[in-house]
Amino acid sequence: MELGIFQKHRSWLISASIAVVVGLWLLSGQFGNDDVETGTAAGGALLSRPTQSSVRVRTQTAEEVQRTIVVNGKTAPARIVELAAETDGRIEFIGAERGSNVDRGKAIVRLDERDRSARLSQAQATVKQREVEYDAREKLKTESYVSESQLHEAIAALEGARTELIRAQLDLSYMTIRAPFDGALQSRIVEVGDFVKLGDPVAMFVDNRTIIVSANLSEFDARYVNVDDTAEARLATGETVRGRIRYVSPVADESTRTFEVELEVDNQAGQLRAGGTAELRIPAERVLAHRVSPSLLTLDDAGNVGIKIINAAGKVQFIVADIALSSADGVWIAGLPSTATIITVGQGFVASGSVVNAVPESDIDTAVAIKSGGE
């Protein structure tokens, strides 16, 4: 009986069952969408929250150091002179070879004598004759046999003869061209047999017993440098030499707005060569500075070299590096707060003005020590 009823209403039962299943499926989809929307909203809220980058920092106190002005320069002889002939003649003797050290007064070249000795003897004889004439007229003047004008004429003749004698003596001495000071013969452009006239160049002579290191200072640095200050220079050969500042330009160069400075270095042994490059290091004022590793220096968007710190507001701050001193232990940066929190790891991944999670180096070291002890 019941089976018959089921068979009779079978189609209706199946339709009702399908309707119930579809309804339940629709209801389950609605609830699921709410959950998804809720989850999506929650996820969006999480994504909108700003994430803070972690950086490692070190807090340190500035120390007083003497700022050093470091500029590139070049070495040169203290003096360079061009030796020229002071009389006419033919070269008959060479006294020094190119590149050789020559003491003051030593002959470099000598001209032929020609008639110079004869002219000297003639000038000496003329002077003696004029002296006798003057003595005779002076005696006659006392007896009123010679007028005053005649006596002065004798005096003028005597002085003229003495002048010619001096000229003959100088012309004889000009035969030999000598070293004007202790130095070295840079070059010689004459040889034995060459004829030179008055004013013709003969050789180039340099003072290599004193070396000059010259460089250009900025307007800011020039005010700290004075004549007779002590400074040092590092040569291209690796040698470090010390000397005194002998010259500071009183007026800046019009094109570069820099001031020329010269360091005088003693080179009596002649071991230092002139004409090379050098790094001039001049002590300046004393400043408060922080010693950091050069690897901590970074660049800002404008290409300035500087260092990043955490300022009092807890934000990253970029400060242009004012390198007060550079040594094997690191660089000393001036212009930072007396107590500064310097970013030592991660400075390349954070921008100036951003808020970061600053992790002190001491905490890292402590954690490593605890981990090592536990193991």
C-alpha positions as a Markdown table, in Angstrom:
| # | Residue | x | y | z |
|---|---|---|---|---|
| 1 | Met | 0.0 | 0.0 | 0.0 |
| 2 | Glu | 2.8 | 2.4 | 1.1 |
| 3 | Leu | 4.9 | 1.3 | -1.9 |
| 4 | Gly | 2.0 | 2.2 | -4.2 |
| 5 | Ile | 1.6 | 5.6 | -2.7 |
| 6 | Phe | 5.4 | 6.2 | -3.2 |
| 7 | Gln | 5.2 | 5.1 | -6.8 |
| 8 | Lys | 2.2 | 7.3 | -7.3 |
| 9 | His | 3.9 | 10.5 | -5.9 |
| 10 | Arg | 7.4 | 9.6 | -7.0 |
| 11 | Ser | 7.9 | 12.5 | -9.4 |
| 12 | Trp | 6.7 | 15.0 | -6.8 |
| 13 | Leu | 9.1 | 13.6 | -4.2 |
| 14 | Ile | 12.1 | 13.8 | -6.5 |
| 15 | Ser | 11.2 | 17.4 | -7.5 |
| 16 | Ala | 10.9 | 18.4 | -3.9 |
| 17 | Ser | 14.3 | 16.7 | -3.0 |
| 18 | Ile | 16.0 | 18.6 | -5.8 |
| 19 | Ala | 14.5 | 21.8 | -4.7 |
| 20 | Val | 15.7 | 21.3 | -1.1 |
| 21 | Val | 19.2 | 20.4 | -2.3 |
| 22 | Val | 19.4 | 23.5 | -4.5 |
| 23 | Gly | 18.1 | 25.7 | -1.7 |
| 24 | Leu | 20.7 | 24.4 | 0.7 |
| 25 | Trp | 23.5 | 24.9 | -1.9 |
| 26 | Leu | 22.5 | 28.5 | -2.5 |
| 27 | Leu | 22.3 | 29.2 | 1.2 |
| 28 | Ser | 25.8 | 27.7 | 1.8 |
| 29 | Gly | 27.2 | 29.8 | -1.1 |
| 30 | Gln | 25.9 | 33.0 | 0.5 |
| 31 | Phe | 27.5 | 32.3 | 3.8 |
| 32 | Gly | 30.7 | 31.3 | 2.2 |
| 33 | Asn | 30.8 | 34.7 | 0.3 |
| 34 | Asp | 30.4 | 36.5 | 3.5 |
| 35 | Asp | 33.3 | 34.7 | 5.0 |
| 36 | Val | 35.4 | 35.3 | 1.9 |
| 37 | Glu | 34.5 | 39.0 | 2.0 |
| 38 | Thr | 35.3 | 39.2 | 5.7 |
| 39 | Gly | 38.6 | 37.5 | 5.1 |
| 40 | Thr | 39.4 | 39.7 | 2.2 |
| 41 | Ala | 38.6 | 42.9 | 4.2 |
| 42 | Ala | 40.8 | 41.6 | 7.1 |
| 43 | Gly | 43.6 | 40.9 | 4.7 |
| 44 | Gly | 43.4 | 44.3 | 3.1 |
| 45 | Ala | 43.5 | 45.9 | 6.5 |
| 46 | Leu | 46.7 | 43.9 | 7.3 |
| 47 | Leu | 48.3 | 44.9 | 3.9 |
| 48 | Ser | 47.5 | 48.6 | 4.5 |
| 49 | Arg | 49.5 | 48.6 | 7.7 |
| 50 | Pro | 53.0 | 50.0 | 7.1 |
| 51 | Thr | 55.7 | 47.4 | 7.7 |
| 52 | Gln | 58.9 | 48.6 | 9.5 |
| 53 | Ser | 62.3 | 47.6 | 8.2 |
| 54 | Ser | 64.8 | 46.4 | 10.8 |
| 55 | Val | 68.3 | 48.0 | 10.8 |
| 56 | Arg | 71.2 | 47.4 | 13.1 |
| 57 | Val | 72.5 | 50.5 | 14.9 |
| 58 | Arg | 75.4 | 51.5 | 17.1 |
| 59 | Thr | 75.2 | 54.5 | 19.5 |
| 60 | Gln | 78.6 | 56.2 | 20.1 |
| 61 | Thr | 80.0 | 59.4 | 21.4 |
| 62 | Ala | 82.1 | 61.8 | 19.4 |
| 63 | Glu | 85.8 | 62.4 | 20.2 |
| 64 | Glu | 88.0 | 65.4 | 19.7 |
| 65 | Val | 90.4 | 65.1 | 16.8 |
| 66 | Gln | 92.4 | 67.4 | 14.7 |
| 67 | Arg | 90.9 | 67.8 | 11.3 |
| 68 | Thr | 93.3 | 67.2 | 8.4 |
| 69 | Ile | 93.1 | 69.0 | 5.1 |
| 70 | Val | 93.9 | 66.4 | 2.4 |
| 71 | Val | 94.5 | 67.6 | -1.2 |
| 72 | Asn | 96.3 | 66.2 | -4.2 |
| 73 | Gly | 99.3 | 68.1 | -5.5 |
| 74 | Lys | 102.6 | 67.7 | -7.2 |
| 75 | Thr | 106.3 | 67.9 | -6.4 |
| 76 | Ala | 108.7 | 70.4 | -8.0 |
| 77 | Pro | 112.2 | 71.8 | -7.4 |
| 78 | Ala | 112.4 | 74.8 | -5.1 |
| 79 | Arg | 114.0 | 76.8 | -7.9 |
| 80 | Ile | 114.4 | 76.5 | -11.7 |
| 81 | Val | 116.7 | 78.9 | -13.5 |
| 82 | Glu | 117.8 | 79.2 | -17.1 |
| 83 | Leu | 121.5 | 79.9 | -17.4 |
| 84 | Ala | 122.5 | 82.1 | -20.3 |
| 85 | Ala | 125.7 | 83.4 | -21.8 |
| 86 | Glu | 126.8 | 86.8 | -20.5 |
| 87 | Thr | 129.4 | 87.4 | -23.2 |
| 88 | Asp | 130.3 | 86.2 | -26.7 |
| 89 | Gly | 132.5 | 83.2 | -27.3 |
| 90 | Arg | 132.9 | 79.6 | -28.4 |
| 91 | Ile | 132.3 | 76.7 | -25.9 |
| 92 | Glu | 135.7 | 75.0 | -25.1 |
| 93 | Phe | 135.0 | 73.1 | -21.9 |
| 94 | Ile | 132.0 | 71.2 | -20.4 |
| 95 | Gly | 132.2 | 70.9 | -16.6 |
| 96 | Ala | 129.0 | 69.0 | -15.8 |
| 97 | Glu | 126.8 | 66.4 | -17.5 |
| 98 | Arg | 123.0 | 66.4 | -17.6 |
| 99 | Gly | 121.4 | 65.1 | -14.4 |
| 100 | Ser | 124.5 | 65.4 | -12.3 |
| 101 | Asn | 124.5 | 67.2 | -8.9 |
| 102 | Val | 126.6 | 70.4 | -9.0 |
| 103 | Asp | 127.8 | 72.4 | -6.0 |
| 104 | Arg | 127.5 | 76.2 | -6.0 |
| 105 | Gly | 130.3 | 77.9 | -8.0 |
| 106 | Lys | 131.3 | 74.8 | -10.0 |
| 107 | Ala | 131.9 | 75.4 | -13.7 |
| 108 | Ile | 129.2 | 74.1 | -16.0 |
| 109 | Val | 130.7 | 75.4 | -19.3 |
| 110 | Arg | 133.6 | 77.7 | -20.2 |
| 111 | Leu | 134.1 | 79.9 | -23.2 |
| 112 | Asp | 137.4 | 80.4 | -25.1 |
| 113 | Glu | 139.5 | 83.3 | -23.7 |
| 114 | Arg | 140.1 | 85.1 | -27.0 |
| 115 | Asp | 141.7 | 88.5 | -26.3 |
| 116 | Arg | 140.2 | 89.0 | -22.9 |
| 117 | Ser | 143.4 | 88.8 | -20.9 |
| 118 | Ala | 145.1 | 91.3 | -23.3 |
| 119 | Arg | 142.2 | 93.7 | -22.8 |
| 120 | Leu | 142.4 | 93.3 | -19.1 |
| 121 | Ser | 146.1 | 94.2 | -19.2 |
| 122 | Gln | 145.5 | 97.2 | -21.3 |
| 123 | Ala | 142.8 | 98.4 | -18.9 |
| 124 | Gln | 145.1 | 98.0 | -16.0 |
| 125 | Ala | 147.8 | 100.0 | -17.7 |
| 126 | Thr | 145.4 | 102.8 | -18.6 |
| 127 | Val | 144.2 | 103.0 | -15.0 |
| 128 | Lys | 147.9 | 103.5 | -13.9 |
| 129 | Gln | 148.4 | 106.2 | -16.5 |
| 130 | Arg | 145.3 | 108.1 | -15.4 |
| 131 | Glu | 146.3 | 107.9 | -11.8 |
| 132 | Val | 149.7 | 109.4 | -12.5 |
| 133 | Glu | 148.1 | 112.2 | -14.5 |
| 134 | Tyr | 145.6 | 112.9 | -11.7 |
| 135 | Asp | 148.4 | 113.0 | -9.1 |
| 136 | Ala | 150.4 | 115.5 | -11.2 |
| 137 | Arg | 147.5 | 117.8 | -11.8 |
| 138 | Glu | 146.6 | 117.7 | -8.2 |
| 139 | Lys | 150.1 | 118.9 | -7.2 |
| 140 | Leu | 150.0 | 121.6 | -9.9 |
| 141 | Lys | 146.6 | 122.7 | -8.6 |
| 142 | Thr | 148.1 | 123.6 | -5.2 |
| 143 | Glu | 150.6 | 125.8 | -7.0 |
| 144 | Ser | 147.9 | 127.4 | -9.2 |
| 145 | Tyr | 149.3 | 126.0 | -12.4 |
| 146 | Val | 146.1 | 123.9 | -13.1 |
| 147 | Ser | 142.6 | 125.2 | -13.1 |
| 148 | Glu | 139.8 | 123.5 | -11.3 |
| 149 | Ser | 138.2 | 122.3 | -14.5 |
| 150 | Gln | 141.4 | 120.6 | -15.6 |
| 151 | Leu | 141.7 | 118.8 | -12.3 |
| 152 | His | 138.1 | 117.5 | -12.7 |
| 153 | Glu | 138.9 | 116.4 | -16.2 |
| 154 | Ala | 141.7 | 114.2 | -14.8 |
| 155 | Ile | 139.3 | 112.8 | -12.3 |
| 156 | Ala | 136.8 | 111.9 | -15.0 |
| 157 | Ala | 139.5 | 110.3 | -17.1 |
| 158 | Leu | 140.7 | 108.2 | -14.1 |
| 159 | Glu | 137.1 | 107.0 | -13.4 |
| 160 | Gly | 136.6 | 106.1 | -17.0 |
| 161 | Ala | 139.7 | 104.0 | -17.0 |
| 162 | Arg | 138.6 | 102.2 | -13.8 |
| 163 | Thr | 135.2 | 101.5 | -15.4 |
| 164 | Glu | 136.9 | 99.9 | -18.4 |
| 165 | Leu | 139.1 | 97.8 | -16.1 |
| 166 | Ile | 136.0 | 96.5 | -14.3 |
| 167 | Arg | 134.4 | 95.6 | -17.6 |
| 168 | Ala | 137.5 | 93.7 | -18.7 |
| 169 | Gln | 137.5 | 91.8 | -15.4 |
| 170 | Leu | 133.8 | 91.0 | -15.6 |
| 171 | Asp | 134.2 | 89.9 | -19.3 |
| 172 | Leu | 137.0 | 87.5 | -18.3 |
| 173 | Ser | 134.9 | 86.1 | -15.4 |
| 174 | Tyr | 131.9 | 85.7 | -17.7 |
| 175 | Met | 133.9 | 83.1 | -19.7 |
| 176 | Thr | 132.9 | 80.5 | -17.1 |
| 177 | Ile | 129.2 | 79.8 | -16.5 |
| 178 | Arg | 128.9 | 78.5 | -12.9 |
| 179 | Ala | 126.2 | 76.9 | -10.8 |
| 180 | Pro | 124.4 | 79.7 | -9.0 |
| 181 | Phe | 123.5 | 77.4 | -6.0 |
| 182 | Asp | 123.7 | 73.8 | -5.0 |
| 183 | Gly | 121.5 | 71.7 | -7.3 |
| 184 | Ala | 121.4 | 69.6 | -10.4 |
| 185 | Leu | 121.9 | 70.2 | -14.1 |
| 186 | Gln | 118.5 | 69.5 | -15.7 |
| 187 | Ser | 119.6 | 70.0 | -19.3 |
| 188 | Arg | 122.4 | 71.5 | -21.4 |
| 189 | Ile | 121.7 | 72.7 | -24.9 |
| 190 | Val | 125.3 | 73.5 | -26.0 |
| 191 | Glu | 128.4 | 71.3 | -26.7 |
| 192 | Val | 132.0 | 72.0 | -27.2 |
| 193 | Gly | 132.5 | 74.1 | -30.3 |
| 194 | Asp | 129.2 | 75.9 | -30.2 |
| 195 | Phe | 129.3 | 79.7 | -30.5 |
| 196 | Val | 127.1 | 81.6 | -28.2 |
| 197 | Lys | 126.3 | 85.3 | -28.0 |
| 198 | Leu | 125.2 | 87.5 | -25.1 |
| 199 | Gly | 121.9 | 86.2 | -23.8 |
| 200 | Asp | 121.9 | 82.9 | -25.6 |
| 201 | Pro | 120.5 | 80.0 | -23.3 |
| 202 | Val | 123.1 | 77.5 | -22.2 |
| 203 | Ala | 121.5 | 75.2 | -19.6 |
| 204 | Met | 118.6 | 74.6 | -17.3 |
| 205 | Phe | 119.6 | 74.3 | -13.6 |
| 206 | Val | 117.3 | 73.2 | -10.7 |
| 207 | Asp | 117.5 | 73.3 | -6.9 |
| 208 | Asn | 116.9 | 69.7 | -6.0 |
| 209 | Arg | 118.2 | 70.1 | -2.5 |
| 210 | Thr | 114.8 | 71.4 | -1.5 |
| 211 | Ile | 111.6 | 69.9 | -2.9 |
| 212 | Ile | 108.3 | 71.8 | -3.1 |
| 213 | Val | 104.9 | 70.1 | -2.8 |
| 214 | Ser | 102.3 | 72.5 | -4.3 |
| 215 | Ala | 98.5 | 72.1 | -4.2 |
| 216 | Asn | 95.3 | 74.2 | -4.3 |
| 217 | Leu | 93.1 | 74.8 | -1.3 |
| 218 | Ser | 89.4 | 75.6 | -1.2 |
| 219 | Glu | 88.2 | 78.9 | 0.2 |
| 220 | Phe | 87.0 | 77.0 | 3.3 |
| 221 | Asp | 90.3 | 75.2 | 4.0 |
| 222 | Ala | 92.7 | 78.1 | 3.1 |
| 223 | Arg | 91.8 | 80.0 | 6.3 |
| 224 | Tyr | 93.3 | 77.3 | 8.5 |
| 225 | Val | 96.8 | 77.3 | 6.8 |
| 226 | Asn | 99.6 | 79.8 | 7.6 |
| 227 | Val | 103.2 | 80.2 | 6.6 |
| 228 | Asp | 105.6 | 78.2 | 8.8 |
| 229 | Asp | 103.0 | 75.7 | 9.7 |
| 230 | Thr | 104.2 | 72.1 | 9.8 |
| 231 | Ala | 102.6 | 69.6 | 7.4 |
| 232 | Glu | 103.4 | 66.3 | 5.6 |
| 233 | Ala | 103.0 | 64.9 | 2.2 |
| 234 | Arg | 102.6 | 61.3 | 0.9 |
| 235 | Leu | 104.5 | 60.8 | -2.3 |
| 236 | Ala | 103.5 | 58.5 | -5.2 |
| 237 | Thr | 106.4 | 56.2 | -4.2 |
| 238 | Gly | 104.8 | 55.6 | -0.8 |
| 239 | Glu | 107.2 | 57.8 | 1.2 |
| 240 | Thr | 105.9 | 60.3 | 3.7 |
| 241 | Val | 107.9 | 63.5 | 4.2 |
| 242 | Arg | 107.5 | 66.5 | 6.5 |
| 243 | Gly | 108.2 | 70.1 | 6.0 |
| 244 | Arg | 107.0 | 73.7 | 6.5 |
| 245 | Ile | 104.5 | 75.8 | 4.6 |
| 246 | Arg | 106.5 | 78.4 | 2.8 |
| 247 | Tyr | 103.8 | 80.1 | 0.8 |
| 248 | Val | 100.0 | 80.6 | 0.8 |
| 249 | Ser | 98.5 | 82.6 | -2.0 |
| 250 | Pro | 97.0 | 85.9 | -0.7 |
| 251 | Val | 94.5 | 86.0 | -3.7 |
| 252 | Ala | 92.4 | 83.2 | -5.0 |
| 253 | Asp | 92.7 | 82.0 | -8.6 |
| 254 | Glu | 90.0 | 83.7 | -10.7 |
| 255 | Ser | 88.9 | 80.5 | -12.6 |
| 256 | Thr | 89.0 | 78.0 | -9.7 |
| 257 | Arg | 88.5 | 80.2 | -6.7 |
| 258 | Thr | 91.3 | 78.2 | -4.9 |
| 259 | Phe | 94.4 | 79.3 | -3.1 |
| 260 | Glu | 97.9 | 77.9 | -4.0 |
| 261 | Val | 99.9 | 76.5 | -1.1 |
| 262 | Glu | 103.5 | 75.3 | -1.1 |
| 263 | Leu | 105.2 | 72.8 | 1.3 |
| 264 | Glu | 109.0 | 73.1 | 1.5 |
| 265 | Val | 110.7 | 69.7 | 2.2 |
| 266 | Asp | 114.5 | 69.3 | 2.8 |
| 267 | Asn | 116.2 | 67.0 | 0.3 |
| 268 | Gln | 119.9 | 67.5 | 1.0 |
| 269 | Ala | 120.5 | 63.8 | 0.4 |
| 270 | Gly | 119.0 | 64.2 | -3.1 |
| 271 | Gln | 116.9 | 61.0 | -2.7 |
| 272 | Leu | 113.6 | 62.6 | -3.5 |
| 273 | Arg | 112.7 | 63.1 | -7.2 |
| 274 | Ala | 110.7 | 66.2 | -8.3 |
| 275 | Gly | 107.8 | 66.3 | -10.8 |
| 276 | Gly | 105.7 | 63.5 | -9.3 |
| 277 | Thr | 102.3 | 63.4 | -7.7 |
| 278 | Ala | 101.7 | 63.8 | -4.0 |
| 279 | Glu | 99.0 | 63.9 | -1.3 |
| 280 | Leu | 99.4 | 67.0 | 0.9 |
| 281 | Arg | 98.1 | 66.6 | 4.5 |
| 282 | Ile | 97.8 | 69.8 | 6.5 |
| 283 | Pro | 96.6 | 69.9 | 10.1 |
| 284 | Ala | 93.6 | 72.2 | 10.6 |
| 285 | Glu | 91.3 | 73.0 | 13.6 |
| 286 | Arg | 90.2 | 70.5 | 16.3 |
| 287 | Val | 86.7 | 69.2 | 16.0 |
| 288 | Leu | 84.3 | 66.6 | 17.5 |
| 289 | Ala | 84.0 | 63.6 | 15.2 |
| 290 | His | 82.9 | 60.0 | 15.1 |
| 291 | Arg | 85.2 | 57.2 | 13.9 |
| 292 | Val | 83.3 | 54.9 | 11.5 |
| 293 | Ser | 84.2 | 52.3 | 8.9 |
| 294 | Pro | 84.3 | 53.6 | 5.3 |
| 295 | Ser | 81.8 | 50.8 | 4.4 |
| 296 | Leu | 79.1 | 52.7 | 6.3 |
| 297 | Leu | 79.2 | 55.6 | 3.9 |
| 298 | Thr | 76.4 | 55.8 | 1.3 |
| 299 | Leu | 75.0 | 58.1 | -1.4 |
| 300 | Asp | 71.9 | 60.2 | -1.4 |
| 301 | Asp | 69.7 | 60.9 | -4.4 |
| 302 | Ala | 71.9 | 63.9 | -5.3 |
| 303 | Gly | 75.1 | 61.8 | -5.3 |
| 304 | Asn | 76.4 | 63.2 | -2.0 |
| 305 | Val | 78.5 | 60.9 | 0.2 |
| 306 | Gly | 77.2 | 60.7 | 3.7 |
| 307 | Ile | 76.1 | 58.5 | 6.6 |
| 308 | Lys | 72.6 | 57.5 | 7.9 |
| 309 | Ile | 71.7 | 57.8 | 11.6 |
| 310 | Ile | 68.5 | 57.6 | 13.7 |
| 311 | Asn | 67.6 | 61.1 | 14.8 |
| 312 | Ala | 65.9 | 62.2 | 18.0 |
| 313 | Ala | 62.5 | 61.7 | 16.4 |
| 314 | Gly | 63.3 | 58.0 | 15.7 |
| 315 | Lys | 63.5 | 58.5 | 11.9 |
| 316 | Val | 66.3 | 57.8 | 9.4 |
| 317 | Gln | 68.4 | 60.9 | 8.7 |
| 318 | Phe | 71.0 | 61.3 | 6.0 |
| 319 | Ile | 74.0 | 63.6 | 6.9 |
| 320 | Val | 76.5 | 64.6 | 4.3 |
| 321 | Ala | 80.0 | 63.3 | 5.4 |
| 322 | Asp | 82.5 | 65.9 | 6.6 |
| 323 | Ile | 85.6 | 63.8 | 6.7 |
| 324 | Ala | 87.8 | 65.4 | 9.4 |
| 325 | Leu | 90.5 | 62.7 | 9.4 |
| 326 | Ser | 91.3 | 59.5 | 7.5 |
| 327 | Ser | 93.5 | 56.8 | 8.9 |
| 328 | Ala | 94.0 | 53.1 | 8.7 |
| 329 | Asp | 91.5 | 52.6 | 11.6 |
| 330 | Gly | 88.7 | 54.3 | 9.6 |
| 331 | Val | 87.4 | 57.8 | 8.8 |
| 332 | Trp | 86.4 | 60.4 | 11.3 |
| 333 | Ile | 83.1 | 62.2 | 10.4 |
| 334 | Ala | 82.4 | 65.6 | 11.8 |
| 335 | Gly | 79.0 | 67.3 | 11.8 |
| 336 | Leu | 77.1 | 64.5 | 13.6 |
| 337 | Pro | 75.4 | 65.0 | 17.0 |
| 338 | Ser | 77.8 | 64.5 | 19.9 |
| 339 | Thr | 76.0 | 61.2 | 20.7 |
| 340 | Ala | 74.8 | 59.6 | 17.5 |
| 341 | Thr | 72.9 | 56.4 | 16.7 |
| 342 | Ile | 74.6 | 55.3 | 13.5 |
| 343 | Ile | 73.0 | 52.7 | 11.2 |
| 344 | Thr | 75.6 | 50.0 | 10.7 |
| 345 | Val | 73.6 | 47.3 | 8.8 |
| 346 | Gly | 70.8 | 47.9 | 6.4 |
| 347 | Gln | 71.4 | 51.6 | 5.6 |
| 348 | Gly | 71.1 | 50.9 | 1.9 |
| 349 | Phe | 67.5 | 49.6 | 2.2 |
| 350 | Val | 66.0 | 52.5 | 4.2 |
| 351 | Ala | 65.1 | 56.0 | 3.0 |
| 352 | Ser | 65.7 | 59.2 | 4.8 |
| 353 | Gly | 62.7 | 60.2 | 6.9 |
| 354 | Ser | 61.4 | 56.6 | 7.3 |
| 355 | Val | 60.6 | 55.0 | 10.6 |
| 356 | Val | 62.5 | 51.8 | 11.2 |
| 357 | Asn | 63.0 | 49.1 | 13.8 |
| 358 | Ala | 66.4 | 49.9 | 15.2 |
| 359 | Val | 68.2 | 46.9 | 16.7 |
| 360 | Pro | 71.2 | 47.8 | 18.8 |
| 361 | Glu | 74.4 | 45.9 | 18.0 |
| 362 | Ser | 74.7 | 45.0 | 21.7 |
| 363 | Asp | 71.4 | 43.0 | 21.6 |
| 364 | Ile | 72.7 | 41.0 | 18.6 |
| 365 | Asp | 76.0 | 40.3 | 20.4 |
| 366 | Thr | 74.1 | 39.2 | 23.5 |
| 367 | Ala | 71.8 | 36.9 | 21.6 |
| 368 | Val | 74.7 | 35.3 | 19.8 |
| 369 | Ala | 76.5 | 34.8 | 23.1 |
| 370 | Ile | 73.4 | 33.2 | 24.7 |
| 371 | Lys | 73.0 | 30.9 | 21.7 |
| 372 | Ser | 76.6 | 29.9 | 21.8 |
| 373 | Gly | 76.5 | 29.2 | 25.5 |
| 374 | Gly | 73.3 | 27.1 | 25.1 |
| 375 | Glu | 74.9 | 24.9 | 22.5 |
